[in-house]
Amino acid sequence: METVTETEVAELVDNLPDDSWLKQYLYYAVRQSDASLAYHVGVGLGVLAAVAPSGLCIDTLPGGKVSANLWVLIVGRPAVDHKSTAIRVGRELLAWANPLAIGEDPASYEGLLESLGQQPNQLLVMGEFGDFLSKTEGGSNNYMSKIKAGLTRIFDGDPIERRLAKRTVRIPQPRLSILAAVNPSFLETHAEMQDWEGGFMSRWMLIHAHRERELFAASPDDARRDWLVQWLVNAGNSQVGRCMGLDPAAAQLWYDWSKDLSKRLEQDQSLARVAAHGRTATHAAKVALLASLDFGAARTQGQWLVSEEALRFAIGLAELHYRSAMGLAELACAGRDMRERRNVLKVIGNDWTSYGHVLRGAELLRSRCDRIIETLVEEGAIESHLIGSKMHFRRRQDDTVDEPEWAANVSSLMRAARDLTADDDLN
């Protein structure tokens, strides 16, 4: 599966001004961890989102109001790509600048609301996102799944009011950002198709990359670290003016890119893939807001416009997300098909099984079950038979082969090999 390369990310970052917080953060982060530069960009943006004033938003785009909170999911191999190390670098800086901005992993949706009621702007760190997915899968039958549904509602930053056991929680401007990490196999196994098709996964800016460098020891960079921390403190205490939209050059860039993106969406026939990159434009808008806070005109008490420079960087990063989302959604679709196929075969077994029993046992919708059964019949893996008025199925009985007489141990194997050699007169 294609991943984001460091060269692609470096070309984007090179165009940022030298006094950009994100650019300086990357200079710092690559000396602390050899994780992919793409991971460090995602983590840096997550930290920026955690200190962004709640008023930083744009409401002049076709999709409606977009706030500057950001959910970043970095995807890579376990123990190889150093995902957790990359997150730890950014988390430590934020802890020095504003420890209250770091939220705790929620044990329930009510607990998450309580936390947001006390600290509306915060960053959740989920180092083991696969564990979160496994705990929340199962739909309405799982109490923990309410967290997933609640997070989906919180993403847009709309006001929340909910009555809890003893009081009513009101959050006028929730600004929840998340940094999470997962390996592809966990994402394939535990991310349910309703997560992809229902919009939960589309809310994440996905970064799938591999480590390309080796760093055997971190290098102290105290002066840069102190500057980065103080910048975060100042940004968290700053005021932002009202965003009036895009400047003329940025508006033309947005129009051309959006038109091309819409064309790609129309050509894709996979619901999971369409949903996965359906919010690519939203991610671009969020990154543009954060870039404007970083080096643009947002930190002013007056009106301001998103510049072409900020938007070009945001679109470049959104395109890398797009590519990651396409590959990961394809992986999820393939994984789903194989899991459902195994479930159907397991239910059918070697005895005649009714169609209704297959539906109930495999827990599938009729349309998907029909497609899988049809494929299995065509492949010859199962056979069908009408019993009474109902169709029944069983594993195919006439395609078994006799197993060979396997050697019991290494000595038997070697003796058999010598006998074969002797028979063939190869001594």
Number of C-alpha atoms within 10 A of each C-alpha: 9 12 16 19 17 18 11 14 19 14 12 15 20 10 13 18 15 12 10 15 23 26 19 18 23 20 15 21 27 19 14 20 24 23 27 26 28 26 35 28 24 26 30 27 27 30 28 28 30 27 26 28 22 20 15 23 24 22 14 13 15 6 10 10 15 21 28 31 34 29 25 25 26 30 26 24 16 14 9 10 21 19 31 20 18 27 27 16 19 22 22 14 20 25 13 14 20 17 13 14 21 20 20 14 14 16 10 16 18 18 15 17 25 18 16 22 18 12 18 20 25 27 29 20 22 19 20 15 21 22 14 21 21 17 15 22 20 14 14 11 10 11 14 21 20 18 21 19 16 15 16 16 14 19 21 19 20 16 12 16 13 12 10 12 7 6 8 11 17 16 20 13 19 24 28 25 27 23 26 25 25 24 19 18 17 16 21 20 16 20 22 22 19 13 19 22 18 15 19 21 25 26 24 24 28 30 28 28 23 23 19 12 14 9 12 9 10 12 13 11 13 10 9 14 16 14 14 19 20 15 15 24 16 12 18 20 12 16 18 22 17 19 21 14 18 21 15 13 13 19 17 13 16 21 11 11 14 15 10 11 17 12 11 11 15 9 9 11 9 14 15 26 23 22 23 31 30 20 20 26 22 22 30 24 26 25 27 27 30 27 27 22 26 24 18 20 21 25 20 14 12 12 14 20 20 26 21 19 18 25 26 18 19 22 23 17 25 25 17 21 24 23 17 24 27 19 16 24 27 17 17 22 19 12 17 17 13 12 13 17 19 14 16 21 20 14 19 22 14 14 13 16 19 19 19 12 13 22 17 12 14 19 13 15 10 14 8 14 19 14 11 19 21 13 14 17 16 11 10 13 15 20 17 17 13 10 11 7 6 11 14 20 24 20 21 16 11 7 8 7 6 5 6 6 6 8 12 8 8 9 10 12 13 12 12 13 12 14 12 12 12 11 10 9 8 8 7
